[in-house]
Amino acid sequence: MIGNNPVNAWDYLGLDFKFGPYSSEAERLANIAEGERLGVIQPLRGEMTFNIKGLGDNAATGLVTIGVELSQTGALRLDYDRLVAELKAKGFTKAEASAARKAFTDEFYKKQTQLGRAITDKIRAARRAANAGPGGGTFYKSNAKVTATGRVFRNTGRALAGVGIAIEIYNVASAPDEEMGQEMLRAGGRVGGGLAGAALGGKLGTPGGPWGVGAGVVVGGIVGSILGEGTIDLMCDDNKAAP
């Protein structure tokens, strides 16, 4: 992290701990004890290693964040398609349907996710470069290829989010009884921080197009998850220290 100090000098990976040489055996043992107390490093055959499980929890939150982004992107596209298809059933003329579809397009572009807007911008840019019109649809029907992609996004996103949430539920359920309450808070911190980080990461990745937004959502989700979890741990530590 920046300066190895993401939250009040909280050293998540244990990189600030001294690996040696030590001036004495007492110093070495004290260093190991401090790492174990924070839960970020553990002794193994006289050496220290990272807590891989902790990083795995944050990666699971990354699945939730990209899953939510994909699912919402696809669901909004399918909602738009449904409304366009209803124009003919409602008896709109072609001119009226064209005007209504234009209104739908503007409305859904504003409410779309960052990923959805990035994809739309890419399609529009390609059509402008080819000097092409709207293409792929009629007054009463949307672009079938984009619709199919939207369906894949929705279903894939739901699956990814489901896996991430299942991992979080397992983490809470498998925690010792005395730690279950704190693990629930930590899971909430991971998810809340992950969603906030994903939103920021998606915005920062916008110049890179759809792939940039997707990468920003994943990276931002994981970093936000780490910071959210760290904040909860600090709060819990402060409460334990309070008289």
C-alpha positions in Angstrom: 0.0 0.0 0.0 1.0 3.7 -0.3 3.8 4.2 2.2 2.9 0.9 3.8 0.4 2.9 5.8 -3.2 2.4 4.5 -5.0 2.8 7.7 -3.2 4.5 10.6 0.0 2.6 9.9 -1.9 -0.7 9.9 0.5 -3.2 8.3 -1.9 -5.7 6.7 0.8 -7.9 5.0 3.2 -7.7 7.9 5.9 -6.1 5.7 6.9 -3.7 8.4 7.9 -6.6 10.7 11.6 -7.3 11.0 12.6 -10.7 9.4 16.1 -10.5 10.9 18.9 -10.5 11.8 17.8 -10.0 15.4 20.0 -8.7 18.2 18.7 -11.3 20.5 16.4 -14.4 20.7 14.1 -12.3 22.9 13.7 -9.7 20.1 13.0 -12.4 17.5 10.3 -14.0 19.7 8.7 -10.6 20.5 8.5 -9.8 16.8 6.8 -13.1 16.1 4.3 -12.6 19.0 3.4 -9.2 17.6 2.7 -10.6 14.2 0.5 -13.4 15.6 -1.4 -10.8 17.7 -2.4 -8.9 14.6 -3.2 -12.1 12.7 -1.2 -11.1 9.6 1.9 -13.4 10.0 2.5 -16.7 11.6 5.7 -18.6 12.6 6.5 -21.6 10.4 9.6 -23.7 11.2 11.2 -20.6 12.8 10.2 -18.3 9.9 7.3 -16.0 9.2 4.8 -16.2 6.4 1.8 -14.2 5.2 -1.7 -15.1 6.1 -3.0 -16.2 2.7 -6.5 -16.8 4.0 -6.9 -13.1 4.7 -6.0 -12.2 1.2 -8.4 -14.9 -0.1 -11.2 -13.2 1.8 -10.5 -9.9 0.1 -10.3 -11.6 -3.3 -13.7 -13.1 -2.6 -15.0 -9.6 -2.2 -13.5 -8.8 -5.6 -15.8 -11.5 -7.0 -18.8 -9.8 -5.4 -17.9 -6.4 -6.8 -17.3 -7.4 -10.4 -20.3 -9.7 -10.1 -22.6 -6.8 -9.1 -21.2 -4.6 -11.9 -21.7 -7.3 -14.6 -25.2 -8.3 -13.2 -26.5 -4.7 -13.1 -25.0 -3.9 -16.6 -26.8 -6.9 -18.2 -30.0 -6.4 -16.3 -30.3 -2.8 -17.3 -29.7 -3.7 -21.0 -32.4 -6.4 -20.9 -34.8 -3.9 -19.2 -34.2 -1.5 -22.1 -34.8 -4.2 -24.7 -38.1 -5.2 -23.0 -39.3 -1.6 -23.2 -38.3 -1.3 -26.9 -40.1 -4.5 -27.7 -43.3 -3.2 -26.1 -43.5 -0.2 -28.4 -45.0 -2.2 -31.2 -47.5 -3.9 -28.9 -48.7 -0.5 -27.7 -49.5 0.5 -31.3 -46.7 3.2 -31.8 -46.1 4.3 -35.3 -42.5 4.1 -36.6 -42.0 7.8 -36.0 -43.4 7.6 -32.5 -41.4 4.4 -31.8 -38.2 6.1 -33.0 -38.7 9.1 -30.6 -39.6 6.8 -27.7 -36.6 4.6 -28.3 -34.3 7.7 -28.4 -35.8 8.7 -25.0 -35.2 5.2 -23.6 -31.6 5.2 -24.9 -30.8 8.5 -23.2 -32.5 7.5 -19.9 -30.8 4.1 -19.7 -27.4 5.5 -20.6 -27.7 7.8 -17.6 -28.7 5.0 -15.2 -26.3 2.4 -16.6 -23.3 1.2 -14.7 -19.8 2.6 -15.5 -19.1 -0.6 -17.4 -22.3 -0.3 -19.4 -21.6 3.3 -20.4 -18.0 2.4 -21.4 -19.3 -0.4 -23.7 -21.9 1.9 -25.2 -19.3 4.6 -25.8 -17.1 2.0 -27.6 -19.9 0.8 -29.8 -20.9 4.4 -30.7 -17.2 5.3 -31.5 -16.9 2.3 -33.8 -20.1 3.2 -35.7 -19.0 6.8 -36.1 -15.6 5.7 -37.4 -17.4 3.5 -39.9 -19.8 6.3 -40.8 -22.6 3.9 -39.9 -26.1 4.5 -38.5 -27.5 3.0 -35.3 -27.4 -0.5 -36.8 -28.3 -3.8 -35.3 -32.0 -3.1 -34.6 -35.3 -1.6 -35.8 -37.8 0.8 -34.3 -39.2 -2.1 -32.3 -36.2 -4.3 -31.7 -32.7 -3.7 -30.3 -29.3 -5.0 -31.4 -29.5 -8.8 -30.9 -25.8 -9.2 -30.3 -25.7 -6.6 -27.6 -28.8 -8.2 -26.0 -27.1 -11.6 -26.0 -24.1 -10.0 -24.3 -26.3 -8.4 -21.7 -27.9 -11.8 -20.9 -24.4 -13.3 -20.5 -23.3 -10.4 -18.2 -26.4 -10.7 -16.0 -26.1 -14.4 -15.5 -22.3 -14.5 -15.1 -22.5 -11.6 -12.7 -25.0 -13.3 -10.6 -22.9 -16.4 -10.4 -19.7 -14.5 -9.5 -21.5 -12.5 -6.8 -23.1 -15.7 -5.5 -19.7 -17.4 -5.1 -18.2 -14.4 -3.3 -21.2 -14.1 -0.9 -21.1 -17.9 -0.3 -17.4 -17.6 0.7 -18.2 -14.7 3.1 -21.0 -16.7 4.6 -18.7 -19.7 5.1 -16.1 -17.4 6.8 -18.7 -16.3 9.3 -20.2 -19.7 9.9 -16.8 -21.4 10.3 -15.5 -18.8 12.8 -15.2 -19.8 16.5 -18.3 -18.9 18.5 -16.4 -16.2 20.4 -15.2 -14.6 17.1 -18.3 -14.9 15.0 -19.6 -11.5 15.9 -16.4 -9.8 14.9 -16.1 -11.9 11.7 -19.6 -10.7 10.7 -18.4 -7.1 11.2 -15.3 -7.8 9.2 -17.3 -9.4 6.4 -19.5 -6.3 6.3 -16.4 -4.1 6.2 -15.0 -6.1 3.3 -18.2 -5.9 1.3 -18.9 -2.3 2.1 -15.4 -1.1 1.5 -15.2 -3.3 -1.6 -18.3 -1.8 -3.2 -17.1 1.8 -2.5 -13.6 1.0 -3.8 -15.1 -0.7 -6.9 -17.1 2.5 -7.7 -14.0 4.7 -7.4 -11.8 2.2 -9.3 -14.4 2.0 -12.2 -14.3 5.8 -12.5 -10.5 5.9 -12.6 -10.5 3.1 -15.2 -12.9 4.8 -17.5 -10.2 6.2 -19.9 -9.2 2.6 -20.6 -12.7 1.7 -22.0 -14.6 -1.4 -20.9 -11.5 -3.3 -20.0 -10.2 -0.4 -18.0 -13.4 -0.1 -16.1 -13.5 -3.8 -15.4 -10.0 -3.9 -14.1 -10.7 -0.8 -12.0 -13.7 -2.4 -10.4 -11.8 -5.5 -9.5 -8.7 -3.8 -8.2 -10.7 -1.1 -6.4 -13.0 -3.7 -4.9 -10.0 -5.7 -3.5 -8.2 -2.6 -2.2 -11.5 -1.2 -0.7 -12.1 -4.6 0.9 -8.7 -4.5 2.6 -9.3 -1.0 3.9 -12.8 -1.8 5.0 -11.7 -4.9 6.9 -8.8 -3.0 8.4 -11.1 -0.3 9.7 -13.3 -2.8 11.4 -10.2 -4.6 13.0 -9.0 -1.2 14.3 -12.4 -0.4 15.8 -12.6 -3.8 17.4 -9.1 -3.5 18.8 -9.9 0.0 20.2 -13.0 -1.4 21.9 -11.0 -4.2 23.5 -8.5 -1.7 24.8 -11.1 0.5 26.3 -11.7 0.1 30.0 
